[in-house]
Structure formats: structure tokens, C-alpha cells
Amino acid sequence: MAKVQSVLIVGGGIGGLALSVGLRQAGIDADVVEIKKQWAIYHVGIIVESNFIRALLQLGLADRAVAAGFPYNGIRYCDANGNVFKEPPNANLAGPGYPLTLGLTRPALHKVLFDASQEWGARVRLGLTIADFKQSADKVAVKFTDGSSGEYDLVVGADGVHSQIREMLFGDKYVPKYTGEGVWRYSVPRPPDLDHGLLYVSREGPKSGLIPLTQESAYIFRIGPEPANHHFPHAELANTLRDRLKLFGGVIGKLSAHITDPDQVVYRPLWSVLVSPPWYQGRVVLLGDATHSITPHLGQGAAQAVEDVVVLAEVLQKDAPLEELLDAFVERRYERCKFILQASLQLGEWEQHPDPKADPISLWNEVERVIVQPI
């Protein structure tokens, strides 16, 4: 029987909900607390690469995700006018019957994860987080912000790049850094012939992309340098995004005319942090963006969080001292996540400071060689 029988997960995002599923499948009790009083899921999309689908398959969720999304045939790399210059091959890591890549709205992914979490018997509480905790040799005693308390064998911080749990463990040792860039997203009608994701590269540095989500919809994204204060008047969000897209022609240039509603614009500054091993202290461990916040240049942030989930849920089923199990988790995840994080940051540096010697294609190829490896 597993040493760990009860786990508290702090954070109800992709990693937190996925972990609740993986733990319940292993017969481990899972509570999830989410500080938001109601779910706030952005109505834009997410790039689901083949290694993400493989990880979902290991959690028994790939079929649901595919049914909720739009399978497409990988990414085409284009110049700023939409002329294709590279269409790299993609490995199908999930196997026959599963797509190479998948467009999925964030609300659709959330529904897949939340529904599975409930079906497997995880308890999810909103408007709540940890106020304090104290560790002993075999338990973590937790006080919650509503005055209630509980005891757990393990606490998992899956609470994002600005993680409260990371700060409680390590103080100010790991403070997220603003990368100098931001990402914009907006949902648009899907062109009927859009069966690939498109990545537009500009000589000036910024990039834009178009990703199919459903039969009817797609989303445009734009990544590039942004002011450090990263504040834009709400009423001007649509105009600002259209202005950011003036570099790009082709189908993205045409679809930018649909960007009219500031309420539908999603802008996020890009922050990043990497926690060195160990990712835990005692019976409290971090995963996902809380320990390796990966910028979206490679579409790997959510994928690496769910890979964390698969590995952690696997090792916690073993009958061994917890320290040994958590060391095994970190050992399997650290170098892989570090490489992908640093590659993403390098692409961002080239966007901010265009370099004629930059070779993003080779870097993308190297990342592909890494993500096809077993997790």
C-alpha cells in the first residue's frame, strides 16, 4: 500500500485538476483548493502538442480532450506575409487513433479536467487557500483562509508562476522575472481550409500565430516585446492588438479585422521562474508553473505541467520513504523542464533582440528531440 494516502493540491488550474485525477485513479485521496471564488477560464485556446496528448492518454483523458477539440496536422512556419518556409514532421507520441496536434479552448480543457476530477471523487473547494501549515515527520497540518483545518500526507503547490506555496517554502529565493514580452490572444472565425497551425515570423522579432480550435473557431496570438508596466487601457485593447498585428499579412492580416471587442482580448505579461532541485521541503512539493514557468513560445507550458502530474502520481504509488519518492520525481523532471524553459526564453530573447546568427529552427528541432523522449 502506498505511503501517501491523502494529498492537498493548492491551485485548481490545469496541473492541479489533472493531478487530482491521477491521484484518485491511484486510490489516493485528493483535495483541491482554489483561491478564486469562481472559475475564471479565458475564452481563448491552447496548443496541445503530441506529448501533451500522450500525457493525457496516461491519465485516461485523451479521448475526451480529442472529442472536445479540433485535431490538426502540426505547425507550418511562415514569413510575416504568410509564405510557408518550413513544415516540420511531427511524431505521433500518443499512437494510432490520436492526432499529432490538437486545438482546444481553455474552457473545453477545463471541463474535461474538472468533470474527470469530480467523477473520480476529488473534493474541489473554491475561494480558499492555505493560511499556514506546520510539518511533522508524517503529516502536514494545514490551516485554511476560512478558519478550517486539515491534515495531509502531502501538500502540492500547483498555484502558478506567482506561487504562494513556493514563497512559503523558499521565501524570496525564487522571484519570477518579467521576460520583457507579453502574449495577446483573440478568438476569430476559423477559415474552412485551416488544417494546420500557422506561426508567422517577422524580421523585426515579434511572432504571430493562428491555431484552429473548433470547426467554427480559431485564435490569433501575438508574442513580442512589451513595456515593463504592461498596463493597457481596457477600452483600447482591441485597437492595441490590431496595431501589434500590422507587421503580419496573409490570413492573419485579414482576420485581424475581426478584432473589435476589448472584452474578448486576453493579454498576459510573460513571467518566468525555475526552481533548482529539490522542488520540495519535507512533505510539501511544487509542480507546473510554480516550479518551471515556461513561456508559450513552444506551446509546452501546460504539457510539462501534465507530464509532472503523470510522474508524480506514478511515484506516489510506490511503498518507499517520501523523500525517496519526491527525489525520483524531481530527478525525472528537472533537466527536461529546464531545457524547454531555457529554449523558450532564448526564442523570446531573439524576438526582443533580433540576431542574424539566431537559429530558431535548429532550436525547435532540438526541443522536438527532447519532448519525444519518455517522461
Secondary structure, 3 states (H helix, E strand, C coil): CCCCCEEEEECCCHHHHHHHHHHHHCCCEEEEEECCCCCCCCCCEEEECHHHHHHHHHCCCHHHHHHHCEEECCEEEEECCCCEEECCCCCCCCCCCCCCEEEEEHHHHHHHHHHHHHHCCCEEEECCCEEEEEECCCCEEEEECCCCEEEECEEEECCCCCCHHHHHHHCCCCCCEEEEEEEEEEEEECCCCCCCEEEEECCCCCEEEEEECCCCEEEEEEEEECCCCCCCCHHHHHHHHHHHHHHCCHHHHHHHHHCCCHHHCEEEEEEECECCCCCEECCEEECHHHCECCCHHHCCHHHHHHHHHHHHHHHCCCCCCHHHHHHHHHHHHHHHHHHHHHHHHHHHHHHHCCCCCCCHHHHHHHHHHHHCCCC
